[in-house]
């Protein structure tokens, strides 16, 4: 599995504060990032960031606002797999001598 580094850039004025929730150690906002590592837009972004809404809001048909963009700034490519078996090699001269036609 490969690893990627992603930078998120959001417009905080678009946050729907009704969906900020209280946790044990502070107030939280859940975001969702949609990332396509193989494609970039005209600004070098690889996707978008949306605000995740509560299940009740989603069930009511609401959609989270698009808050900004996501950009892959670092990628670690997966290591190539070692070949499991090598194909036999043939010498063309030997092959020609053994051919019955």
C-alpha positions, 0 to 999 in steps of 0.5 A: 500500500502506498502512502500520500501526504495531503494538504487541505485548504478550506474557507472557514466562512462556509462552515455550517456551525450547526454541525460543530459538536461537543466532544470530551476535549473540545468542539469538533467538525468532521470533514470529508476529503475526496481525492483523486491522486491520478488527476489534478485540476487547473490549479494543481488540486486533486480533490475537494473537502466537504463538511460531513453532516449528522446522519439526521441532516443527511437523512433529511436530504441536506448535503455538506458544503464544499469548503475547499480543496485537497492537494497531494503534495507527497507520495510514496510509490508502492514497492514493486513485487518480486517476480515469482518465477522466471520464464525459460529463456531460449536461444534462437539458434537452438530453437531453429535446430530443434524445429521439425519443419 
